[in-house]
Structure formats: C-alpha cells, structure tokens
Amino acid sequence: MKKAKKAMVKKMATAKVMCPSCGRLVEIERGRGRCECSQGLMVRAGRPLRIRETPKGCVDLPAAKTIEQAKPKAEPKAKRERTDGKMSGLDAAAKVLADAGDALDTKTMVERMLAQGLWSTGGKTPAATIYSAILREIAKGESSRFKKADRGKFALAS
C-alpha cells in the first residue's frame, strides 16, 4: 500500500493543467496550487478541479507556475456575402415571405423557393432544414428577420 502511495506522490509531483477559470496553462506541484487568477486548483485522477472552498490543511496554496498565458477570445466572424449569385436558404425564405405578405409554413416556403429557383438542395428533408434554421435565427432575439406567427408558421418580423 505504501509503495502505491509513493508512486502516486512521485507521479503527481508536477502536473500541467489548464485553469478552468481563465484558460492559462499552469504547472501545479504535488497536485494542488493557485493560478494567477486566484483560482485554487487540485488535480485528481489526472483532471483539474476548481477548489471552491479551501479544504482543511490547504489554507495557503502555493502559486502555480504559468507556462502559457490564456488565449484571447476570438472575434465573431463577419457574415460574408456570396459571390456566386445564389441565395442561402434563410435569405430565400425571407424573400418568399416578403412576396407572400402573410405567414407560411416551411413546406410551402420550400415549394415556392424551389419553384422560383431561389434555392436548390439535395437534402431529403429541406422543410425541416429551413424550419430549424429559422428557429435558430429567432433565438437570436431582436436581430431576427423572422417571427413565429402560429404553430408551424412563420412571418417576417417588422
């Protein structure tokens, strides 16, 4: 039993983990330490854990050595315009709804989009594809082009 504990202590002498709070890569000695962001860290079974409450016997956690700084968060990509002259499914749905003037279900929208040649697809369920895409855009809130008019029907937002 003691040999197993000694092997565990040697294995846990230093561990490189990513801080779950700030994303820095830090090196922790003996499985416990504190990141530069003041987050207490513990390594258990090879996984980093946050220490929310300071455990007994661990009042002063040693400072962890920072190996790599946190990467800055990426800027959201700007929507690029299509150069091939084709419309996306959502753009075509918005045009069909504008032409109709009232709420439509996605099956009717897809039939009109395909008939007018605004959009082409090789999928088996294009109505379901447009339905889920419209719901994802509605979830964005104020910037959405669509609104839910009735069960299964959508209209253009004002």
HUDA-V133670 format. One record per residue. RES is the residue in one small letter. PHI is phi in whole degrees, -180 to 180 (999 if undefined). Layout:
RES	PHI
RES	PHI
This chain:
m	999
k	-67
k	-63
a	-64
k	-66
k	-63
a	-63
m	-65
v	-65
k	-64
k	-66
m	-92
a	-55
t	-137
a	-136
k	-98
v	-136
m	-97
c	-66
p	-69
s	-85
c	-113
g	87
r	-73
l	-92
v	-124
e	-110
i	-109
e	-97
r	57
g	81
r	-139
g	-177
r	-131
c	-75
e	-62
c	-83
s	72
q	-85
g	-75
l	-126
m	-140
v	-105
r	-133
a	57
g	81
r	-114
p	-76
l	-125
r	-80
i	-102
r	-80
e	-113
t	-67
p	-70
k	-61
g	78
c	-134
v	-63
d	-109
l	-77
p	-69
a	-71
a	-83
k	-83
t	-80
i	-93
e	-142
q	-71
a	-65
k	-79
p	-66
k	-69
a	-73
e	-73
p	-65
k	-72
a	-76
k	-70
r	-93
e	-86
r	-79
t	-103
d	-88
g	85
k	-87
m	-102
s	-77
g	-62
l	-71
d	-64
a	-66
a	-64
a	-64
k	-66
v	-64
l	-66
a	-66
d	-68
a	-72
g	86
d	-136
a	-71
l	-133
d	-88
t	-68
k	-64
t	-66
m	-60
v	-64
e	-60
r	-70
m	-64
l	-71
a	-66
q	-83
g	76
l	-76
w	-146
s	-130
t	-148
g	-113
g	-74
k	-81
t	-129
p	-66
a	-66
a	-67
t	-64
i	-66
y	-58
s	-69
a	-66
i	-66
l	-63
r	-64
e	-73
i	-62
a	-65
k	-71
g	98
e	-61
s	-81
s	-74
r	-87
f	-117
k	-142
k	-84
a	-93
d	-153
r	-63
g	80
k	-120
f	-127
a	-135
l	-76
a	-75
s	-65
